Amino acid sequence: MQSKIAILFTFFIVFLMVSGCENEKFDKDKWASYEHLNGSDRSSMAEDLLKSRKLIGLSNRQMLQLLGPPENDTTETWYTLKLEFPFLSVDPESGKDLIIKFNKDSIITNAKIHEWHHN
């Protein structure tokens, strides 16, 4: 009985290790060359940034140096960066963006991934 538990525990640990390897660590150069990435790579890097909280507390200038300029929907208080790019679609049905919010001093206070779908 103990050997079965040991085997199950071992498989569980291996599963956790393998599933954890799927997320790609943030890489500034890869992020900047998004035309060579598929959406899941950039999404995975964004998830790494959110988990590590590397964005919170950065200034607008620091964010631009790290991630580059936003692609669309920008105001003084929030930026949107595309994570998934439907290259061949003029009017995509869905997408995924990284939304970054700033306070009045242009410091990042919040960041999240937003998945959207047209009906």
C-alpha positions as CSV (number, residue, x, y, z in Angstrom):
1,M,0.0,0.0,0.0
2,Q,2.8,2.4,0.9
3,S,4.5,1.7,-2.5
4,K,1.3,2.7,-4.3
5,I,1.2,6.0,-2.4
6,A,4.8,6.6,-3.1
7,I,4.3,6.0,-6.8
8,L,1.2,8.3,-6.9
9,F,3.2,11.0,-5.0
10,T,6.1,10.7,-7.5
11,F,3.7,11.1,-10.4
12,F,2.1,14.1,-8.8
13,I,5.5,15.8,-8.2
14,V,6.5,15.1,-11.8
15,F,3.2,16.5,-13.1
16,L,3.7,19.7,-11.1
17,M,7.2,20.1,-12.4
18,V,6.2,19.6,-16.1
19,S,3.1,21.8,-15.9
20,G,5.2,24.6,-14.3
21,C,7.6,24.5,-17.2
22,E,5.0,25.6,-19.7
23,N,5.1,29.3,-18.6
24,E,7.8,31.2,-20.4
25,K,9.8,33.6,-18.3
26,F,9.6,37.3,-19.4
27,D,12.3,38.1,-22.0
28,K,12.5,41.8,-23.1
29,D,14.0,40.9,-26.6
30,K,11.4,38.2,-27.3
31,W,8.6,40.5,-26.1
32,A,9.8,43.3,-28.5
33,S,9.9,40.9,-31.5
34,Y,6.3,39.8,-31.1
35,E,5.9,39.4,-34.8
36,H,8.0,36.2,-34.3
37,L,5.9,35.0,-31.3
38,N,2.7,33.3,-31.2
39,G,0.2,34.7,-28.8
40,S,0.7,32.0,-26.2
41,D,4.4,32.9,-25.8
42,R,3.6,36.6,-25.1
43,S,0.7,35.6,-22.9
44,S,2.9,33.3,-20.9
45,M,5.5,36.1,-20.5
46,A,2.8,38.5,-19.3
47,E,1.7,35.9,-16.8
48,D,5.3,35.7,-15.5
49,L,5.3,39.5,-15.1
50,L,2.1,39.5,-13.2
51,K,3.1,36.6,-10.9
52,S,6.5,38.2,-10.1
53,R,4.8,41.6,-9.6
54,K,7.7,43.2,-11.6
55,L,5.3,45.8,-13.1
56,I,3.7,47.2,-9.9
57,G,5.6,50.3,-8.8
58,L,7.3,51.0,-12.2
59,S,7.0,54.4,-13.7
60,N,5.5,55.1,-17.1
61,R,9.1,55.6,-18.5
62,Q,10.3,52.3,-16.9
63,M,7.3,50.4,-18.3
64,L,8.0,51.8,-21.8
65,Q,11.7,50.7,-21.6
66,L,10.6,47.2,-20.5
67,L,7.6,46.6,-22.7
68,G,7.7,49.2,-25.5
69,P,4.9,51.5,-26.5
70,P,1.3,50.3,-26.3
71,E,-0.4,49.2,-29.5
72,N,-3.8,50.7,-28.8
73,D,-6.4,52.1,-26.3
74,T,-4.0,54.4,-24.4
75,T,-4.9,57.1,-21.9
76,E,-2.9,58.9,-19.2
77,T,-4.1,56.3,-16.7
78,W,-4.0,53.0,-18.6
79,Y,-2.3,51.2,-21.4
80,T,-3.3,48.2,-23.4
81,L,-0.7,45.8,-24.9
82,K,-1.7,43.0,-27.2
83,L,-0.8,39.5,-26.2
84,E,-2.5,37.6,-29.0
85,F,-2.6,39.0,-32.5
86,P,-5.0,37.8,-35.1
87,F,-2.8,38.8,-38.1
88,L,-5.1,37.6,-40.8
89,S,-8.4,39.0,-39.4
90,V,-9.6,42.5,-40.0
91,D,-12.3,42.2,-37.3
92,P,-11.1,39.5,-34.9
93,E,-13.6,37.5,-32.9
94,S,-11.4,37.3,-29.8
95,G,-8.1,38.4,-28.3
96,K,-6.1,38.8,-25.2
97,D,-4.5,42.0,-23.9
98,L,-2.4,43.1,-21.0
99,I,-4.0,46.1,-19.3
100,I,-1.8,48.3,-17.2
101,K,-3.2,51.0,-14.9
102,F,-1.3,54.1,-13.6
103,N,-2.0,56.4,-10.7
104,K,-1.9,60.2,-11.1
105,D,1.9,60.2,-10.7
106,S,2.3,57.8,-13.7
107,I,3.2,54.8,-11.4
108,I,1.8,51.4,-12.2
109,T,-0.7,50.4,-9.6
110,N,-2.4,47.4,-11.3
111,A,-2.0,45.1,-14.2
112,K,-4.1,42.2,-15.5
113,I,-4.7,40.0,-18.5
114,H,-8.0,40.7,-20.3
115,E,-9.5,38.1,-22.6
116,W,-12.3,39.4,-24.9
117,H,-14.8,37.9,-27.4
118,H,-17.1,39.5,-29.9
119,N,-20.6,38.0,-29.9
